[in-house]
Amino acid sequence: MLLAGAGASLLVADGINPPPTHAANTDFVRVDTTRKSRVLILLIDSWRHETAVDSTIMPTVARLSREGASGKIETVFEGFSIPALRAAFSGSAPTQLMNLVRNFRFRALPIESSFLDASRIGKRSIAIADEPFTQFGSVLERRSPAEQGLDMYGIDRLRPAMALDAYRSGTYDLVLCHFETADWRAHEVGVNSPVYAAAFARADSIVADFSRALRPGDYLLVFGDHGHNERGEHKTGIYIPTHGLFIGPDIKAGVVFPSLPIGDMRVIIDHALGIELRAPALETERLARFLPVETAAATPNDDAMNSGTTSRRPLDYLFFVLFLAAFVAAIRVATAGDHHERLLTPSIAAVAILFVVEVLAQQLLHPAWSLFPFVMAVVGAIAFQSGRSRGELHATSHHVLGAVIVTIALYFVTRFAPSADATSLIRTPVGTANLIPLYIAGSCAKLAILVSITGWRTGRQSWLPLLAAALLTTALAMLEFRVWDYPAVYITAILISALALVKVRTGPWHQLALVALGYSALYFTLRLPLYEYPWVDLFILATLLGTRAAGGPWLDALVITGAFALTSLWLPSGLEWGFLYGLFPAYVIELQVGWFVPAILLKLPLLLLLTFWATNTRPSRRFIALLLTYAGIRLIGVWLVRLGGASGSQVWPLAEQGLYLTTFAIAAVWLAGFGSQSPTTNDQLPITQSQ
Ligand SMILES: [Zn+2]
């Protein structure tokens, strides 16, 4: 219900204030009927600009760039083939919140496109391509090589020759070939592998074949749909430019343009077909450097195009008030029946205000800002203080607990690189002097967590629990450091833990199996840089110590902000489904992301669950109320900036976080076991109920 509510509210937020679409004016200024030029297009899927200009991988592209115009092409906010191609051939790139979902649903009606323009003047187009071109409708002929027991790579390999046959036949005025192997290989191996270089060398040889086949007077347009990062990943919200190389009779040779919005491709393609569009290109001046287009008066740029004005419709505000009411109702339902605790105390209010401060810092300073190290310091201070009221014996132990928590918090703070020009907020540890203490600290933290679960104390008779904890720490470290980085290894670890979980139903061994399961699943799905994994152990240890000595809303806030930052905020690419590329072929994920949504959603709150399993606690109603507040601040933020006229790409980061936090809330509600168990209150541990 929570997830459906969040999704519905975003859909309504989309609906009440759609960004004004680019006035894709279909009026032709001029149609040159004498022009008999044909257009040959090679579309290299996921053509990263850096790879395109690397002459060791793509020597033909480097050579041909002296015969034509080339340069960087900006991709669309969604960062996937279908919306990027829609933008390239239609000239418009509206961004909306729920486009991520809509992208995978194809429309039967033809949209405005260069293909439709061509058919309007009686020219024929053919694409040797697959699904991404369904969206352009029947004005575009589509053909694919016969399967003949070939896999996707085998079929893709046959496409260029088929496209050249169609071009040479003279039947078509526009022939397009989609080369997708580049994208799939990039996902599989990342940019530093020889397999990657081979895939793009193959693309380069296709460019060579196409340029040899090009008849005088015809156009060759080579471009990509989006780029990718070092790991070959691309997704909504990561802008990685692609590349374009254009050769033709009236294209100025040797021009390197700075960058073009991908929507300008329609103007270039239409020009090659002999059509001048009335709609001014987004960057007409830049186009005019290599193409004989008339320079129109100043045209709105992409950002201005996508952002509207403040909503003046009363109905929009009514929707917003209804949304707020529904949100407050959700918090009330989640916390209903709790008469033991007042929900609005000064410290809860302080935590809620800090949540807002964090969102502002993420919006204004750096998207990776997190409260959790600072909240951890507060939890440490509370733990330190709490000893005083409890007599001598408690005082010492609480002082030690508090000091350890504060030390971990300070360590986290020193890892921040707050300068504005840093690409990442988190400093990368360099060299063994940095890395060895970090990994030792992380491993010690993990051992301490596992030892505390076994209940082992010095002076006990049996050393078995200590030995078990040490062995499990070693085994988990193997997974953590990706000693054997194969899905089968992680899945085996998950299965063994699950089996142990079923065999032993209660007690410390049960909890140990639960924690092993959580860690294995986390290491399998999270794909953080290795140096960030020790943070996970230190965070869980600090929370564990916190539950011993200090509870309350500050500990709740630590768990919420820490689990969210470590799993959803600090992913290097933000690609939460990156782990799927190790399990399934890239083309399956690329085209059918919808199938994997359950797996993606299930992995998001894993660290939250692991924290509760390791500390042997369950979320309280107050915890759930705070978590809903944390998610709600982002979803309400989406509405506020939407009503203010922001575009989809401007509000997407908040919307994405709000949706992901909704899965956290679902996991917390499930863990709290609402409806199945009557809550009991424990004054010693106000955050939780002991299991
Ligand atoms: Zn891809």
Residues whose N, C-alpha, C, O or C-beta is under 5 A from the ligand:
A	BS01	ZN	D183 E590
